Amino acid sequence: MRNLQTTMKKLKGVTPFQLSYLLRRETDPKRAFQLFLNPNADPDPNPKPFHYSLLSYDLTITKLGKAKLFDELEQILSKLKLETRFTPTEIIFCNIIAFYSRARLPDKALQVFDEIPSFKCLRTVKSWNTLLNGLLICREFDKMRKIFLGMDQFTCPDTCTYNIMINTCRVQNDLDGAQKMFDEMRKRALEPTAVTFSTLIAGLCTNLKLQEAFKLKRDMTKIYKVTPNVHVYTSLIRGLCEVQDLSLAFELKNETL
């Protein structure tokens, strides 16, 4: 790959499209940050304001977030807030929330979520779910419950929301709570998915409630018409091995072939 600095020197006045191209090729997040701030290698003494594209923001934010360069990321966000030519998409903020969550910075994730409307971006259930999942990663269960209980004032929880909350119950080994979430989900006429059942079955198998786990597997196929995924089989086989029922474990393994 040609050196990025050489490429830039050959370009007389980098366009927004060219900047996005260069940012995409840049593998060093710190250099990408500097490139974003100074797109022209030899700036005009009286430069016109550079018209960044949304893609350039997205590429830079993604590189900085993955590298956990959060101070630099926040500088880019400050510039993004001043943009008047376009409205940022919700997925950008979902990604930032996820970056902070994986870095175990739940307060920063909450701050970004709270600030989404200040960017003139509408918060949908997608950003709510991203925040809930991030707080689950950080094991902030009390904050999760508070946010979940307040969701109805702003948006309608969906199947993904309940999958996250069921998984929260599983992590806390709260089988009754998981069942209550499933029942509430059905009352809302939300259709469970393979993720829903695999999470419930994983919780049952961890507690060696294998009879209930197999019943749920039957129900998911016969009643809900959902095909078991690999996680369902993995949980069941592990549970059977735990109780040393190797014959049924091998039989179940053959079912996946």
Helices and strands as residue ranges (DSSP letters): H 4-10, H 16-25, H 29-37, H 54-66, H 70-81, H 90-102, H 106-115, G 116-119, H 125-137, H 141-150, G 151-153, H 159-171, H 175-187, H 194-206, H 210-222, H 230-242, H 246-255
